[in-house]
C-alpha cells in the first residue's frame, strides 16, 4: 500500500470518528429537555467568569513559581504539585559544525542523528 492510500485511510478514519462524535452529540442534545438546557446555560453564565478568574490566578501563580524555581535551580515539591527544574538545553549550529567537520572528519565520530518525527495536522 502506498503512502497516498495510507493517507486516504487515515482521512477516512478521521472523518468516521468525527461523524460518530457529531452524531453522539446531536443525539444527546435531542434527548436533553429545554428546561435542562436553560439550567445549564444559567450555570455556565454564572461560573464562566469565576472559572476564567481562577484560571488567570492559577496562571499568575504558576508563572511566579516557575520563575522562583528557575532562579533556585532545583526541583521543589509541594504537598500536591512539584515544580521540576531541568538543566538548560545545549544546542549547536549543526549546519556550521557539519561544514567544519568536512575538514575535521574526526568530529563525525561524535555526531548522532535520531529518527525523523511525523505529526498529523488538519489542513486549513
C-alpha positions as CSV (number, residue, x, y, z in Angstrom):
1,X,0.0,0.0,0.0
2,X,1.5,3.3,-1.0
3,X,1.6,6.5,1.1
4,X,-1.3,8.1,-0.8
5,X,-3.6,5.1,0.1
6,X,-2.4,5.2,3.7
7,X,-3.3,9.0,3.9
8,X,-6.7,8.2,2.4
9,X,-7.3,5.5,5.0
10,X,-6.3,7.9,7.8
11,X,-8.5,10.7,6.4
12,X,-11.4,8.2,6.1
13,X,-10.9,7.0,9.7
14,X,-10.8,10.6,10.9
15,X,-14.0,11.5,9.0
16,X,-15.7,8.5,10.5
17,X,-14.6,9.4,14.0
18,X,-15.7,13.0,13.6
19,X,-19.1,11.8,12.3
20,X,-19.6,9.5,15.2
21,X,-18.7,12.2,17.7
22,X,-21.1,14.6,16.0
23,X,-23.9,12.1,15.9
24,X,-23.4,11.3,19.6
25,X,-23.5,15.0,20.5
26,X,-26.6,15.5,18.4
27,X,-28.5,12.6,19.9
28,X,-27.6,13.8,23.4
29,X,-28.7,17.3,22.6
30,X,-32.0,16.0,21.2
31,X,-32.6,13.9,24.4
32,X,-31.9,16.9,26.7
33,X,-35.1,18.8,27.6
34,X,-35.2,22.5,27.0
35,X,-35.6,23.2,30.8
36,X,-32.3,21.3,31.5
37,X,-30.5,23.2,28.7
38,X,-31.8,26.5,30.2
39,X,-30.4,25.5,33.7
40,X,-27.1,24.5,32.1
41,X,-26.9,27.9,30.4
42,X,-27.6,29.7,33.6
43,X,-24.9,27.7,35.4
44,X,-22.4,28.4,32.6
45,X,-23.3,32.1,32.7
46,X,-22.7,32.2,36.5
47,X,-19.5,30.1,36.5
48,X,-17.7,31.1,33.3
49,X,-16.3,34.4,34.7
50,X,-15.5,32.7,38.0
51,X,-13.6,29.9,36.2
52,X,-11.8,32.5,34.0
53,X,-10.7,34.4,37.1
54,X,-9.5,31.2,38.7
55,X,-7.6,30.2,35.6
56,X,-5.9,33.6,35.5
57,X,-5.0,33.4,39.2
58,X,-3.6,29.9,38.6
59,X,-1.6,31.1,35.6
60,X,-0.1,34.0,37.6
61,X,0.8,31.7,40.5
62,X,2.3,29.2,38.1
63,X,4.4,31.9,36.4
64,X,5.7,33.0,39.8
65,X,6.6,29.5,40.9
66,X,8.4,28.8,37.6
67,X,10.4,32.0,37.9
68,X,11.3,31.3,41.5
69,X,12.3,27.6,40.8
70,X,14.3,28.6,37.8
71,X,16.3,31.1,39.9
72,X,16.5,28.5,42.8
73,X,18.0,25.9,40.4
74,X,16.4,22.8,41.9
75,X,13.1,20.9,41.8
76,X,10.7,21.9,44.5
77,X,8.0,19.6,45.9
78,X,4.8,20.9,47.4
79,X,2.0,18.9,49.0
80,X,0.2,18.1,45.8
81,X,2.4,19.5,43.0
82,X,6.1,19.7,42.2
83,X,7.9,22.2,40.0
84,X,10.6,20.2,38.2
85,X,13.7,22.1,37.3
86,X,15.6,20.9,34.3
87,X,19.1,22.0,33.3
88,X,19.3,24.2,30.3
89,X,19.4,22.5,26.9
90,X,22.6,22.9,24.9
91,X,22.2,23.5,21.2
92,X,24.8,23.7,18.4
93,X,24.7,25.2,15.0
94,X,24.6,21.9,13.2
95,X,24.9,23.4,9.7
96,X,28.1,25.2,10.6
97,X,29.5,22.2,12.5
98,X,28.8,19.9,9.6
99,X,30.7,22.3,7.3
100,X,33.6,22.5,9.8
101,X,33.6,18.7,10.2
102,X,34.3,18.3,6.4
103,X,37.9,19.5,7.1
104,X,37.9,17.7,10.5
105,X,36.3,14.3,9.9
106,X,37.2,13.1,13.4
107,X,34.3,15.2,14.6
108,X,31.8,12.9,12.8
109,X,32.5,10.2,15.5
110,X,30.6,12.5,17.9
111,X,27.6,13.1,15.6
112,X,24.4,11.2,16.2
113,X,21.3,11.6,14.1
114,X,17.9,10.5,15.6
115,X,14.8,9.3,13.8
116,X,12.6,11.7,12.0
117,X,9.2,12.5,13.5
118,X,5.9,13.0,11.9
119,X,2.9,14.9,13.1
120,X,-0.6,14.9,11.7
121,X,-2.2,18.3,11.2
122,X,-5.5,19.4,9.8
123,X,-5.3,21.5,6.7
124,X,-6.8,24.9,7.0
